[in-house]
């Protein structure tokens, strides 16, 4: 799932499901073109491997791989861009832009994670939210470099497949950077409050992902978006609508594309699967 919705993800409480396959859909266009849509988990543990064989089969059967961003193009220069965009205005520090009780919580949590908050006090709240979450997940054993996208990327590279991005890293960072201060603080508060439940929630999420139960994920996550008015539209709906014309062009190029995106983009209101159906494309769920 997109990193943009992680604050909502950590609130999802999911039951366990029997072993099955991750959810995937396929649309067929003219000239034999295909889109296979696979929902992703951005972080996994070493113990979550091997992934279901379906994942390998989908990679092997594709001509190229489509992701939210082209991970092959993420380099030191783009990482520096994130740092620059995340900086508070000159002369401002975190204590100037969040409530005192929130600042105390950040300092406490960072201390428990072994990080001196002074090293991060010049960054905006959205960046602190992502940083705290990333460090907290790593402490629990969940690693971004073990996520589905990284696995797909590695296997695709060994096969010489092209990697295509639907949007840029700069665009994704801009989504966070444009959030109003009150939403940024709310995201930070929620992230801080949910880290204690992290291992249970993430384990249940992985179980649900492997079982293809994305609809259950969606129901819980959408409820949590209620704390952030307008955020679902910015982070999910608007992006889905922007992706569809690109995906339609891919359907007509005669190639087989594996599209790996955050699971919330494939279920819930205004998801990519439904948008393609509304535009007249036959989309079937794979068994």
C-alpha positions in Angstrom: 0.0 0.0 0.0 1.1 3.5 -0.6 3.2 5.0 2.1 0.8 7.9 2.0 -1.8 6.0 4.0 0.4 4.4 6.7 -1.1 6.4 9.5 -4.4 4.8 8.6 -2.9 1.4 8.1 -1.7 1.0 11.6 -5.3 1.3 12.9 -6.5 -1.7 10.9 -7.4 -4.7 13.0 -7.9 -7.7 10.9 -8.9 -11.3 11.6 -6.7 -14.2 10.4 -7.6 -15.9 7.1 -6.8 -19.3 5.6 -3.9 -19.5 3.1 -4.7 -18.3 -0.4 -3.2 -16.0 -3.0 -2.7 -12.2 -2.9 -5.5 -10.4 -4.7 -4.9 -9.6 -8.4 -7.1 -8.5 -11.3 -6.6 -8.7 -15.1 -7.8 -6.4 -17.9 -7.4 -7.3 -21.6 -7.2 -4.7 -24.3 -6.9 -4.7 -28.1 -3.8 -6.2 -29.8 -3.4 -8.7 -26.9 -2.4 -6.0 -24.4 -2.9 -7.0 -20.7 -2.9 -5.2 -17.4 -2.5 -7.4 -14.3 -3.1 -5.4 -11.1 -1.5 -6.6 -7.9 -2.0 -5.1 -4.5 1.2 -4.6 -2.5 2.6 -4.7 1.1 5.3 -2.1 1.4 7.0 -3.7 4.4 7.6 -7.4 5.3 9.8 -9.5 7.6 12.4 -12.0 6.5 10.1 -14.6 8.0 7.3 -13.6 5.5 9.4 -15.2 2.8 9.0 -17.0 0.5 6.1 -15.1 -1.0 3.2 -17.0 -2.5 4.2 -18.6 -5.9 1.6 -16.4 -7.6 3.8 -13.4 -7.2 6.7 -15.0 -9.1 4.3 -16.3 -11.8 2.9 -12.8 -12.4 6.4 -11.2 -12.6 7.6 -13.9 -15.0 4.5 -13.5 -17.3 4.9 -9.8 -17.7 6.8 -7.8 -20.3 7.4 -5.0 -17.9 6.6 -3.8 -14.4 4.5 -0.7 -13.5 4.8 0.8 -10.0 3.6 4.0 -8.3 7.2 5.3 -8.9 10.1 3.9 -10.8 12.2 2.6 -8.0 15.1 2.1 -10.4 15.3 5.9 -10.6 15.4 6.7 -6.9 18.9 7.9 -6.2 20.8 10.0 -3.7 19.8 13.2 -5.6 16.1 12.4 -5.2 16.6 11.4 -1.5 18.1 14.8 -1.0 15.0 16.4 -2.6 12.9 14.7 0.1 15.1 16.3 2.8 14.9 19.7 1.2 11.1 19.6 0.8 10.7 18.4 4.4 12.5 21.2 6.0 10.7 23.8 8.1 11.1 27.5 7.1 14.4 29.0 8.3 14.3 29.9 11.9 11.5 27.4 12.8 11.8 24.1 14.7 9.3 21.4 15.4 8.4 22.8 18.8 7.2 26.0 17.1 4.7 24.2 14.9 3.1 21.4 17.0 1.4 21.5 20.4 3.6 21.0 23.5 2.1 17.7 24.4 2.7 16.4 20.9 6.3 17.5 21.0 6.8 15.7 24.3 5.4 12.5 22.8 7.7 12.8 19.8 10.8 13.3 22.0 9.8 10.3 24.2 9.2 8.0 21.2 12.4 9.1 19.5 14.3 8.4 22.7 12.8 4.9 22.9 13.9 4.4 19.3 17.4 5.6 20.1 17.2 8.8 18.1 18.0 12.3 19.4 15.1 14.5 18.4 17.5 17.5 18.0 18.7 15.9 14.8 15.2 16.1 13.4 13.8 19.2 14.9 14.1 21.2 11.7 11.7 18.9 9.8 8.0 19.3 9.2 5.5 17.0 11.1 4.7 14.9 8.1 8.3 13.9 7.8 8.6 13.1 11.5 5.5 10.9 11.1 7.0 8.9 8.3 10.4 8.7 10.2 8.9 7.5 13.4 6.8 4.9 11.6 9.8 3.7 9.6 12.0 3.3 12.7 9.2 1.7 14.6 8.5 -0.9 11.9 12.2 -1.7 11.6 12.4 -2.2 15.4 9.5 -4.7 15.0 11.4 -6.5 12.2 9.3 -5.1 9.3 11.7 -3.8 6.6 10.9 -1.7 3.5 13.7 -3.4 1.6 11.8 -6.7 2.2 8.5 -5.2 0.8 6.7 -6.6 -2.2 7.9 -3.8 -4.5 11.5 -4.4 -3.7 11.1 -8.2 -4.3 9.3 -7.5 -7.6 12.0 -5.0 -8.6 14.9 -7.5 -7.8 13.3 -10.3 -9.8 12.4 -8.0 -12.7 16.0 -6.7 -12.9 17.4 -10.2 -13.1 15.1 -10.8 -16.1 15.9 -7.5 -17.8 12.4 -6.2 -17.5 11.7 -2.5 -17.8 10.3 -0.7 -14.7 7.8 2.1 -15.3 6.5 4.7 -12.8 3.0 6.1 -12.8 4.2 9.2 -10.9 7.4 10.7 -9.6 8.9 10.7 -6.1 8.7 14.5 -6.2 4.9 14.3 -6.8 4.4 11.9 -3.9 6.4 14.1 -1.5 4.4 17.1 -2.6 1.2 15.4 -1.4 2.6 15.3 2.1 4.2 18.7 1.9 0.9 20.3 0.8 -1.0 19.0 3.8 -2.2 21.8 6.2 -0.4 22.1 9.5 -3.3 20.7 11.5 -3.5 17.5 9.3 0.3 17.1 9.6 0.1 17.2 13.4 -2.9 14.8 13.5 -0.9 12.3 11.4 2.0 12.6 13.7 -0.2 12.1 16.8 -1.9 9.1 15.3 1.4 7.5 14.3 2.8 8.0 17.8 -0.3 6.5 19.4 -0.3 3.4 17.3 3.2 2.2 17.4 2.5 0.0 20.5 0.0 -2.0 18.5 2.3 -2.2 15.4 3.5 -5.8 15.5 0.0 -7.2 16.0 -1.6 -5.0 13.4 1.1 -5.5 10.8 1.1 -9.2 11.3 -2.6 -9.3 10.7 -2.2 -7.1 7.6 0.4 -9.5 6.1 -1.9 -12.5 6.8 -4.8 -10.7 5.1 -2.7 -9.7 2.1 -1.5 -13.2 1.5 -5.1 -14.4 1.7 -6.2 -11.8 -0.9 -8.6 -10.2 1.6 -8.1 -6.6 0.5 -11.7 -5.7 1.0 -11.3 -6.3 4.7 -8.3 -4.1 4.7 -10.2 -1.4 2.9 -13.1 -1.4 5.3 -10.9 -0.7 8.3 -8.7 1.8 6.6 -11.5 3.9 5.2 -13.0 4.3 8.7 -9.7 5.7 9.9 -9.6 8.2 7.1 -12.5 9.9 8.8 -10.1 11.6 11.1 -8.5 13.4 8.1 -11.2 15.2 6.0 -10.3 15.3 2.4 -7.2 13.2 2.8 -8.6 10.1 1.0 -9.4 12.2 -2.1 -5.9 13.7 -2.1 -4.0 10.5 -1.5 -6.1 7.9 -3.2 -9.1 9.1 -5.4 -7.3 11.8 -7.3 -4.3 9.6 -8.0 -6.4 6.7 -9.2 -8.2 9.0 -11.6 -4.8 10.4 -12.8 -3.4 6.8 -13.4 -6.4 5.5 -15.4 -5.6 7.2 -18.8 -2.0 5.9 -18.6 -3.2 2.4 -17.8 -5.7 2.6 -20.8 -2.8 3.5 -23.1 -0.9 0.5 -21.8 -3.9 -1.8 -22.5 -3.7 -0.8 -26.2 0.1 -1.3 -26.8 0.0 -5.1 -27.1 2.3 -5.7 -24.1 1.7 -7.5 -20.8 2.1 -5.1 -17.9 2.2 -6.1 -14.2 1.0 -3.1 -12.2 2.1 -3.3 -8.5 0.5 -0.5 -6.4 -0.7 0.0 -2.8 -3.7 -2.3 -2.1 -6.0 0.6 -1.2 -5.8 1.7 -4.8 -7.5 -1.5 -5.9 -10.4 -1.7 -3.4 -12.7 0.9 -1.7 -14.4 3.9 -3.3 -13.2 5.1 -6.7 -10.6 2.3 -7.0 -8.6 1.6 -10.2 -10.5 -1.6 -10.9 -13.9 0.0 -10.8 -12.7 3.1 -12.7 -11.5 0.8 -15.5 -14.8 -1.0 -15.6 -16.7 2.2 -15.7 -14.7 3.2 -18.8 -15.8 0.0 -20.5 -12.9 -2.4 -19.8 -13.5 -6.0 -18.8 -11.6 -6.6 -15.6 -11.7 -10.0 -13.9 -10.3 -11.1 -10.6 -7.7 -13.8 -10.9 -8.2 -17.1 -8.9 
